[in-house]
Amino acid sequence: MNGPLGVLAGYFRNQVPLSAVDMVRAAAAVRAAGIGWREIAEACDPGWKAGDPGEEEAGPIAAVHLFRDIQHAVSAAAGDGQRIAPLAWPCRECGGQVVDVAPSGRPIHVELGHHTGCRRLARDQADDDEERRTRIPALIASSELPRGPLQRHRLTCRFTDDCPRCGWSGYFDTWAATIDGNWARLLCDDCYADLAPDMNVTAKYYTCSTHPYDPGPKGSFAVIRQRTRSDHKYADIGQILTWEPRWTWTPILVEEARDGADCQVRPISQHDAEQVIASLIGKHWAAQALTLPWVSSAYPKGRLRWPG
């Protein structure tokens, strides 16, 4: 294995010494060449293990760890140990300076910085759409009757994915939904509840800060979004968005209700939540990250908006 990918594989597989600067250069060259994070992880084979049997493949887990290691290297190369910085790489087709939001996901959402009309981005997104249209129907056990363009489906097993409407990232456990039968835009079950005509959903927001006297945008490290659905007795545990522009489950509200969380938790309005989000994301990512639907709005409205 030669070239930049061989350099990374030598470091992770054989512990060949490599400076942070050289690691960043190699990773940027590999991504510019069109090699994805999972392929990089498979080549490096650093020995990371999968999760519980049957729940997750080793490939995605390895890609997540490798992605985070490269982010740390970017920070170290820049002499900034206070934050994790994104890797930037040049797109050879549009000339844009691109940063990866995550090691997996829809290219149109996780590769920020391509110029309008980029052929590489369009091609990669089309390939991702086709892969989903092939893979996901095989994971459907049964489907409810359509409710106009909206339809909910019971899954045969849980799998990780990202909801393109609300930005939630994690396990799709039992249910998922489609609009107009489009398997490439699989929605989480919370978005199904948002769009179902006979369900009522309300959202509350909280800010998390490490200092009790500075709960504003500068002092906050996260925003929590908590949904209450009319078909469920209790509100969900809450979804958190930190410096990474993805919403994931968090135990903070549960801890706060029991014995108190390790941070300061304060209820805020949606407007204030969006100010905090913009401040958090703006510190770490290219301006395009602020246009992601779930970053520009803490709670989605209406049907799925698909950029591009």
C-alpha positions as CSV (number, residue, x, y, z in Angstrom):
1,M,0.0,0.0,0.0
2,N,1.6,3.2,-1.2
3,G,0.9,6.9,-1.2
4,P,-0.9,8.9,1.5
5,L,-3.2,6.0,2.4
6,G,-0.1,3.9,3.0
7,V,1.3,6.6,5.3
8,L,-1.8,6.5,7.5
9,A,-2.0,2.7,7.4
10,G,1.7,2.5,8.5
11,Y,1.0,4.7,11.5
12,F,-2.2,3.0,12.7
13,R,-1.3,-0.6,11.7
14,N,2.4,-0.7,12.4
15,Q,3.0,2.3,14.7
16,V,5.4,3.9,12.2
17,P,6.1,7.4,13.7
18,L,4.1,10.2,12.1
19,S,3.8,13.8,13.1
20,A,0.4,15.5,13.4
21,V,1.2,17.7,10.5
22,D,2.1,14.8,8.2
23,M,-1.0,12.9,9.4
24,V,-3.2,15.8,8.5
25,R,-1.5,16.1,5.0
26,A,-2.0,12.4,4.3
27,A,-5.6,12.4,5.5
28,A,-6.4,15.5,3.4
29,A,-4.8,13.9,0.3
30,V,-6.7,10.7,0.8
31,R,-10.1,12.4,1.1
32,A,-9.3,14.6,-1.9
33,A,-8.7,11.4,-3.9
34,G,-12.3,10.3,-3.1
35,I,-11.5,7.6,-0.5
36,G,-14.2,7.5,2.2
37,W,-13.7,7.3,5.9
38,R,-14.8,3.7,6.1
39,E,-12.4,2.7,3.4
40,I,-9.6,4.5,5.2
41,A,-10.4,2.7,8.4
42,E,-10.4,-0.6,6.7
43,A,-7.0,0.1,5.2
44,C,-5.6,1.3,8.6
45,D,-7.2,-1.7,10.4
46,P,-6.3,-0.2,13.9
47,G,-8.0,-3.0,15.8
48,W,-11.0,-1.1,17.0
49,K,-13.8,-3.5,17.9
50,A,-17.5,-3.5,17.0
51,G,-20.3,-3.0,19.5
52,D,-22.7,-5.7,20.6
53,P,-23.0,-8.6,18.2
54,G,-25.7,-8.0,15.6
55,E,-26.0,-4.3,16.3
56,E,-23.1,-2.7,14.6
57,E,-20.5,-3.6,12.1
58,A,-16.8,-3.0,12.9
59,G,-16.4,-0.7,9.9
60,P,-18.5,2.2,11.0
61,I,-17.1,2.0,14.5
62,A,-13.5,2.1,13.2
63,A,-14.4,5.0,11.0
64,V,-15.7,7.0,13.9
65,H,-12.6,6.5,15.9
66,L,-10.3,7.2,13.0
67,F,-12.2,10.3,12.1
68,R,-11.9,11.6,15.7
69,D,-8.2,10.8,15.8
70,I,-7.6,12.9,12.6
71,Q,-9.6,15.8,14.2
72,H,-7.3,15.7,17.2
73,A,-4.3,15.7,14.8
74,V,-5.7,18.8,13.1
75,S,-5.9,20.6,16.4
76,A,-2.4,19.4,17.4
77,A,-0.9,20.5,14.1
78,A,-2.5,24.0,14.5
79,G,-1.2,24.2,18.1
80,D,-4.8,24.4,19.4
81,G,-5.4,21.9,22.2
82,Q,-8.6,23.6,23.3
83,R,-10.9,22.2,20.7
84,I,-11.3,19.5,18.1
85,A,-10.9,20.9,14.6
86,P,-12.2,19.6,11.3
87,L,-10.0,18.3,8.5
88,A,-10.1,20.5,5.4
89,W,-9.4,19.0,1.9
90,P,-9.6,20.4,-1.6
91,C,-12.3,19.0,-4.0
92,R,-10.5,18.3,-7.3
93,E,-13.7,18.8,-9.3
94,C,-15.2,22.1,-8.0
95,G,-12.2,23.6,-6.3
96,G,-14.0,24.0,-3.0
97,Q,-12.3,23.7,0.4
98,V,-14.3,20.9,2.0
99,V,-14.6,19.8,5.6
100,D,-16.3,16.6,6.8
101,V,-18.9,17.0,9.5
102,A,-18.9,13.2,10.2
103,P,-17.3,10.0,8.9
104,S,-20.6,8.8,7.5
105,G,-24.0,10.1,6.3
106,R,-25.4,11.7,3.2
107,P,-22.7,13.5,1.3
108,I,-24.9,16.6,0.9
109,H,-25.1,16.9,4.7
110,V,-21.6,15.8,5.8
111,E,-19.3,17.3,3.2
112,L,-19.4,21.1,3.6
113,G,-17.7,23.5,1.2
114,H,-18.4,22.1,-2.3
115,H,-19.2,24.8,-4.8
116,T,-22.7,24.8,-6.3
117,G,-23.0,22.3,-9.0
118,C,-20.1,20.2,-7.9
119,R,-20.1,17.0,-10.0
120,R,-18.3,14.9,-7.3
121,L,-20.9,15.8,-4.7
122,A,-23.8,15.1,-7.0
123,R,-22.3,11.8,-8.1
124,D,-21.6,10.7,-4.5
125,Q,-25.1,11.7,-3.3
126,A,-26.6,9.8,-6.2
127,D,-24.6,6.7,-5.2
128,D,-25.7,7.1,-1.6
129,D,-29.3,7.5,-2.7
130,E,-29.1,4.3,-4.8
131,E,-27.4,2.3,-2.0
132,R,-30.2,3.3,0.4
133,R,-33.0,2.5,-2.1
134,T,-31.4,-1.0,-2.4
135,R,-30.6,-1.7,1.3
136,I,-33.4,-0.2,3.3
137,P,-36.5,-2.0,1.8
138,A,-34.9,-5.3,2.9
139,L,-35.0,-4.1,6.5
140,I,-38.8,-3.5,6.5
141,A,-40.9,-6.1,8.3
142,S,-44.3,-4.4,7.5
143,S,-45.8,-1.1,6.5
144,E,-48.8,0.8,7.7
145,L,-51.3,2.2,5.3
146,P,-50.2,5.5,3.7
147,R,-51.5,8.7,5.2
148,G,-51.3,10.8,2.1
149,P,-47.6,11.0,1.1
150,L,-46.6,9.9,4.7
151,Q,-46.1,6.2,5.5
152,R,-44.6,4.4,8.6
153,H,-42.7,1.2,8.5
154,R,-41.8,-1.4,11.1
155,L,-38.1,-2.5,11.0
156,T,-36.8,-6.0,11.1
157,C,-33.7,-4.9,13.1
158,R,-32.3,-1.7,14.4
159,F,-29.5,0.2,12.5
160,T,-27.8,3.5,12.7
161,D,-28.7,6.4,10.4
162,D,-29.3,10.1,10.3
163,C,-32.7,11.7,9.9
164,P,-32.5,14.2,7.0
165,R,-35.4,16.3,8.5
166,C,-34.5,16.9,12.1
167,G,-30.8,16.0,12.2
168,W,-31.1,13.2,14.8
169,S,-28.3,10.7,14.5
170,G,-28.4,7.3,16.1
171,Y,-30.3,4.0,16.1
172,F,-33.5,3.6,14.2
173,D,-35.0,1.0,16.5
174,T,-38.5,-0.1,15.6
175,W,-40.1,2.4,13.3
176,A,-39.1,4.7,10.4
177,A,-41.1,6.7,7.8
178,T,-41.0,7.8,4.2
179,I,-42.5,10.6,2.3
180,D,-43.7,9.7,-1.2
181,G,-42.1,6.3,-0.8
182,N,-38.6,7.7,-1.0
183,W,-36.3,5.2,0.8
184,A,-33.3,7.5,0.3
185,R,-34.9,10.1,2.7
186,L,-35.8,7.7,5.6
187,L,-37.2,9.8,8.5
188,C,-37.0,9.0,12.2
189,D,-40.2,8.1,14.1
190,D,-40.3,11.5,15.8
191,C,-40.5,13.2,12.4
192,Y,-43.3,10.8,11.6
193,A,-45.2,12.1,14.7
194,D,-44.4,15.7,13.7
195,L,-46.0,15.1,10.3
196,A,-48.9,12.8,11.2
197,P,-52.1,14.9,11.1
198,D,-53.7,13.3,14.3
199,M,-50.6,13.6,16.5
200,N,-49.5,16.6,18.6
201,V,-45.9,17.2,19.3
202,T,-44.4,19.9,21.5
203,A,-40.7,20.7,22.1
204,K,-38.8,22.2,25.0
205,Y,-35.3,23.5,25.0
206,Y,-32.5,23.6,27.5
207,T,-29.0,25.1,27.6
208,C,-26.1,23.4,29.3
209,S,-23.2,25.4,30.7
210,T,-20.3,24.7,33.0
211,H,-20.7,27.9,34.9
212,P,-23.9,28.9,36.7
213,Y,-23.5,32.6,36.0
214,D,-22.9,32.4,32.3
215,P,-25.7,30.4,30.7
216,G,-25.8,32.5,27.5
217,P,-24.4,31.6,24.0
218,K,-20.7,32.1,25.1
219,G,-21.0,30.1,28.3
220,S,-23.1,27.2,26.9
221,F,-21.6,24.0,25.5
222,A,-24.8,22.3,24.3
223,V,-28.5,22.7,23.6
224,I,-31.0,20.0,24.5
225,R,-34.3,19.5,22.5
226,Q,-37.0,17.4,24.3
227,R,-40.1,16.2,22.5
228,T,-43.5,15.3,24.0
229,R,-45.8,13.3,21.8
230,S,-49.6,12.8,22.2
231,D,-49.2,9.1,21.5
232,H,-46.6,8.7,24.4
233,K,-47.3,9.2,28.1
234,Y,-43.9,10.7,28.8
235,A,-41.5,13.1,27.1
236,D,-38.4,11.5,25.5
237,I,-35.1,11.7,27.4
238,G,-33.8,14.6,25.2
239,Q,-31.6,15.1,22.2
240,I,-28.4,17.1,22.5
241,L,-26.5,19.2,20.0
242,T,-23.0,20.3,21.0
243,W,-20.2,21.5,18.8
244,E,-21.0,18.7,16.3
245,P,-23.9,19.6,14.1
246,R,-25.9,16.4,14.8
247,W,-28.6,15.7,17.4
248,T,-28.0,12.6,19.6
249,W,-29.7,11.1,22.7
250,T,-28.4,12.5,26.1
251,P,-28.9,11.4,29.7
252,I,-28.5,14.9,31.1
253,L,-32.2,15.7,31.7
254,V,-32.6,12.3,33.4
255,E,-29.6,13.0,35.6
256,E,-30.9,16.5,36.4
257,A,-34.3,15.1,37.4
258,R,-32.7,12.6,39.7
259,D,-29.7,13.9,41.6
260,G,-28.7,16.8,39.5
261,A,-26.5,16.8,36.4
262,D,-22.8,17.7,36.3
263,C,-23.5,20.8,34.4
264,Q,-25.9,23.8,34.7
265,V,-29.2,23.0,32.9
266,R,-31.6,25.9,32.2
267,P,-34.8,26.0,30.1
268,I,-34.7,28.5,27.2
269,S,-36.9,29.5,24.3
270,Q,-36.4,28.1,20.8
271,H,-35.1,31.5,19.7
272,D,-32.4,31.4,22.4
273,A,-31.6,27.8,21.6
274,E,-31.0,28.7,18.0
275,Q,-28.7,31.5,19.1
276,V,-26.7,29.1,21.2
277,I,-26.5,26.6,18.4
278,A,-25.3,29.2,15.9
279,S,-22.6,30.3,18.3
280,L,-21.5,26.7,18.9
281,I,-21.4,25.6,15.3
282,G,-19.9,28.8,14.1
283,K,-16.8,28.3,16.2
284,H,-15.9,25.1,14.6
285,W,-17.3,24.7,11.1
286,A,-17.5,26.4,7.7
287,A,-20.4,28.8,7.2
288,Q,-22.3,26.1,5.3
289,A,-22.9,24.2,8.5
290,L,-25.2,27.1,9.6
291,T,-27.5,26.4,6.7
292,L,-28.2,22.7,7.6
293,P,-32.0,22.6,8.3
294,W,-31.6,21.3,11.9
295,V,-28.9,23.9,12.7
296,S,-30.7,26.9,11.3
297,S,-33.9,25.8,13.1
298,A,-33.8,23.9,16.4
299,Y,-37.2,22.3,15.5
300,P,-38.2,21.3,12.0
301,K,-41.3,22.8,10.4
302,G,-43.3,21.3,7.6
303,R,-42.2,18.6,5.3
304,L,-38.6,17.6,4.5
305,R,-36.5,20.3,3.0
306,W,-33.8,18.9,0.8
307,P,-30.9,21.3,0.0
308,G,-29.4,21.2,-3.5
